[in-house]
Amino acid sequence: MRKPKIAEELCVGCMACTVACPMGVLIEPLIGMIPLIKAPERCTGCERCVDACFFSAIKIVDVIIKFS
């Protein structure tokens, strides 16, 4: 599974990523400046959010699910 990861120290809160995401994974927060990752399971890894970020604050990472 892949999901977006936001580098909070680089994010300026422009919310371009929330507009670019076709799956609604990223949303604008009610409070604060950093977008929220609402539904990481919906992420298809298209990287539109990455392309939309002028500050290189987002990357798509692989998530390893461990079963016990």
C-alpha positions as CSV (number, residue, x, y, z in Angstrom):
1,M,0.0,0.0,0.0
2,R,1.2,3.5,-0.7
3,K,0.3,6.7,1.0
4,P,1.3,10.4,1.0
5,K,3.7,11.7,3.7
6,I,3.9,15.4,4.4
7,A,7.1,17.0,5.6
8,E,5.6,19.5,8.0
9,E,8.8,21.6,8.1
10,L,8.5,22.2,4.3
11,C,4.7,22.7,4.0
12,V,3.5,26.3,3.7
13,G,-0.2,25.4,3.9
14,C,-1.1,26.4,0.3
15,M,-3.4,23.3,0.0
16,A,-2.6,22.7,-3.7
17,C,-2.2,19.0,-2.8
18,T,-5.8,18.8,-1.5
19,V,-7.1,20.2,-4.8
20,A,-4.9,18.0,-6.9
21,C,-5.8,14.7,-5.2
22,P,-8.5,13.0,-7.2
23,M,-9.2,10.4,-4.4
24,G,-9.9,12.8,-1.6
25,V,-7.0,11.4,0.5
26,L,-5.8,14.9,1.5
27,I,-8.1,17.4,3.0
28,E,-7.9,21.0,4.4
29,P,-7.7,21.0,8.2
30,L,-10.3,22.9,10.3
31,I,-7.4,24.2,12.4
32,G,-3.8,24.7,11.4
33,M,-1.8,24.9,8.2
34,I,-0.9,21.3,7.4
35,P,-3.2,19.2,5.2
36,L,-4.7,16.2,6.8
37,I,-4.3,12.7,5.4
38,K,-8.0,11.6,5.7
39,A,-8.1,8.3,3.9
40,P,-4.7,6.8,3.2
41,E,-6.2,3.6,2.1
42,R,-7.7,5.4,-0.9
43,C,-4.3,6.5,-2.2
44,T,-3.5,5.0,-5.6
45,G,0.0,6.4,-5.7
46,C,-0.7,8.7,-8.7
47,E,1.6,11.4,-7.3
48,R,-0.6,14.3,-8.4
49,C,-0.2,15.8,-4.9
50,V,3.5,15.5,-5.2
51,D,3.4,17.3,-8.6
52,A,1.2,20.0,-7.2
53,C,3.5,20.8,-4.3
54,F,5.9,23.6,-5.2
55,F,7.8,23.2,-2.0
56,S,8.6,19.4,-2.3
57,A,6.8,18.8,1.0
58,I,5.0,15.6,-0.1
59,K,6.2,12.3,-1.1
60,I,4.5,8.9,-1.6
61,V,5.8,6.2,0.6
62,D,5.2,2.5,0.7
63,V,3.5,1.2,3.8
64,I,4.3,-2.3,5.0
65,I,1.4,-4.0,6.8
66,K,2.5,-6.5,9.3
67,F,0.1,-9.3,10.5
68,S,0.7,-11.0,13.8
